[in-house]
């Protein structure tokens, strides 16, 4: 162990001692929070705990190298770091453990994530950006192992964009010449995940200012490193990524997690390399421990040997730092013991304050309910039953809201046949309670600002008298050109997006015009393409991440669902990532380019918009709309529409397709046909043939699946035609079932139906290769015709005899 404690020659020894003591106090505070936090879970005051004990000292060293404007993308072991940068207090730590639903008490997520999931606030209360260069930033954590890695890539890439792309608007709020470093953390076991490897490779290719901390304690829950990693050493097997004089790559640093001076030196070196040279750095922090095991769900004594436990006790980083401080005359054992004693009290006091603050509003709500229940009991013939509910509630010393509201709701069962002022008061209280309390657990799934994506008004495409008919991809291409010209902070990237202008030429020639950083090719790595977009969007850029085909969304769906779609919600509206995800799908031949995952997407991507334009002009309008707001979306372009002719609008970049509006593309009287995207053209062709036999169908293009028909126009059509068929090329029970549920149940369309509402979907499998595979798998013109004909036949068998 080093004996020279002077790691900064600008500090006097006394100043250095003070700094080290301050660090040690943070380490001890963090450890005491972990220890007491575990007890709070095991005694039932909190639901679950996962803590950062054993990782305290390296996080202190990391915090010293972390500067204003930098970003963290970590996981649930980083509490010491958050304390060290001044973003987590003792009381806030316990507020997170209790799940306090007040953003002032738990600024990380207002109780929406379990403790250990950290975030800073990027937004002002009105949803506008803060000056992110004036604060230390942490992107909001997620639990899925290695899920933080793709986002880390984008946070780092933003610095490269800010440093090398001229003309970006409002650059000073987001970057100072790209000097910001994105720091990631991951446990050694989670480096087994594909997301880690995909990110490592992508960062090496892109050469971005990213530092990855690998906390290595040799275990992943109960599974030893020998089952996790080749050679049991992640930095050893990553040696091929080490940069040389001739080849770009990583700087790889190894350091012992209990050696405070070496850690400080290592982190200063890593930060300087990444910040100045824009080179990624990997720090393998070895010989760490996990004193309480993985989480409160179990004990590590069950799977660690006696020898390992003894080694961990000897190499505990806090104990090693304490020993080093005594050996180097920074403090005496007595002084440190006094510090530790005082910190124990501070942590206990902070815990008590957090619990008191958590319970205070609920106790007030409890008393309100008890009073109302008492009043109800006195006025009811079922007094004894209601009194028991009241007394049970009143005796609860730590009431939860489900207990309070549950008691009030159950009491109403005993007064169903009674009418009293006390009953009405209780009902009013319950309704008001829902109105007041429900948003604490539901708000901010989407933007709640006055101007959001759903409020952007439609601007129709305009056409000159001599408007040329061009391939749809040309409309899209020229609109993207307008976007990149009018929005200097916008950029697009994906497989084949750059040099060849995407596989369907929707970006033809735009790389030459706008540069390789703004119209960029990416490797075959969908998850990190998504991650690039999330991270850059979190730093004020307007990225469009292109996933080449809808089928390939499955590669990045976990990131879209767990990270992007939940970001605004899980931070209680304090962070946002207005990323546009571009893809194309439907109606190409074969299993792998013709899938329809729409049913899965609309369920997994709540928090995003899912937009399904029927042509390229509509798609272009959606891009224009989204760039006027700050919410994430997935746009699915029609794969077979790029070569179909459309008129060229004269107001490129300005026309907007409204979000949440359906469009009636054909008026009719006999039946309402609802569809979208490529399938809509099949429906339109079938409607022409139906017209020839006397059936007048009304066709509605839903345009967006999330949100769906905000103005309830679909049910107005059903009220007119009294019959409904939803046509979709998703599998049975997918998007068509969701649309049907919206019309029949949510919009109460059942009241207007004279025939059974039905769906026409693809078969449960994907299409076999070739045109016939599509015909026998997905709805065809004949399928639509016969389905509609059968519905009308049932109503009017004499006018429309059975076909077959």
Number of C-alpha atoms within 10 A of each C-alpha: 10 10 10 8 18 13 13 11 8 9 12 11 14 10 11 18 19 14 13 20 18 12 22 22 18 20 28 23 25 30 24 21 28 24 15 16 25 21 15 20 18 15 9 9 14 20 15 18 23 22 27 24 29 30 30 29 30 29 29 25 24 22 21 16 18 22 18 14 23 24 27 30 27 29 25 21 23 22 28 30 27 23 20 23 19 11 19 21 18 20 23 22 27 29 32 29 28 26 20 24 21 18 18 12 21 27 24 31 31 23 24 22 19 23 27 24 24 30 24 22 24 25 16 13 12 11 17 14 19 15 17 21 21 15 17 21 24 24 27 27 24 24 16 13 18 23 26 27 29 31 31 30 34 29 33 33 28 29 27 22 21 23 17 12 16 11 11 15 14 12 20 14 16 24 23 14 15 22 21 31 33 32 27 24 23 24 22 24 25 20 19 19 13 13 22 20 16 20 25 25 17 21 26 20 15 18 21 28 31 34 30 23 23 22 25 24 21 23 23 18 15 16 13 16 20 12 13 20 17 12 12 16 17 19 20 13 12 14 13 10 18 18 17 10 6 6 9 16 23 27 21 20 17 16 18 17 29 27 21 28 21 20 23 21 16 20 25 17 16 25 27 16 19 25 22 13 13 24 24 33 29 23 21 22 24 19 20 23 26 23 20 19 23 20 16 18 12 12 15 17 13 9 14 16 11 10 9 13 16 11 13 18 15 12 20 23 27 22 16 18 21 19 14 21 22 15 13 14 10 19 18 15 13 10 12 18 11 11 16 17 12 13 19 17 13 17 25 16 14 20 24 14 17 24 19 14 16 23 19 14 13 17 20 12 17 26 16 15 22 22 14 19 28 19 19 27 24 14 17 18 13 14 17 12 13 26 19 15 19 25 13 13 22 17 9 13 10 16 19 16 17 9 16 22 18 14 20 24 14 12 22 17 10 17 19 9 7 11 11 11 11 18 22 12 15 22 16 11 17 17 11 12 14 12 11 10 12 11 12 18 15 12 15 20 19 23 21 13 15 10 12 15 25 20 14 16 13 15 15 16 20 15 13 11 6 8 13 13 14 15 17 24 24 24 26 27 21 20 28 24 22 16 21 20 14 12 17 17 23 21 24 25 26 24 22 21 26 25 16 17 21 20 14 20 17 23 25 23 17 24 21 12 13 17 13 17 16 22 25 21 21 20 15 15 19 25 26 30 28 32 28 28 32 34 28 27 27 24 29 25 27 24 28 29 27 27 27 22 22 23 19 19 21 16 15 19 19 17 26 27 18 17 26 28 25 24 29 26 22 28 29 26 26 26 23 31 24 26 28 28 25 23 21 23 23 24 21 18 19 16 16 15 21 24 23 21 19 21 19 14 22 19 14 17 22 17 25 27 27 25 26 26 25 22 25 26 25 23 26 29 25 26 24 23 25 25 21 13 16 24 23 28 26 23 22 24 26 24 21 17 20 21 14 13 17 20 19 24 21 13 16 22 25 19 24 26 24 23 28 22 22 22 13 18 12 15 14 19 15 19 24 30 29 25 27 26 27 22 21 23 15 20 27 20 15 20 23 14 16 18 12 9 10 11 20 20 25 23 25 23 22 28 27 24 23 23 19 22 22 13 12 18 18 29 24 16 25 27 18 16 21 22 26 33 24 23 27 28 28 26 23 17 13 22 27 25 21 16 24 21 14 18 24 19 12 13 18 13 24 20 13 18 16 14 16 12 19 17 21 23 23 23 15 13 13 21 25 17 15 12 13 11 15 21 17 14 18 25 22 20 19 15 19 24 20 18 17 25 20 18 20 20 17 13 13 12 12 9 10 17 13 13 8 5
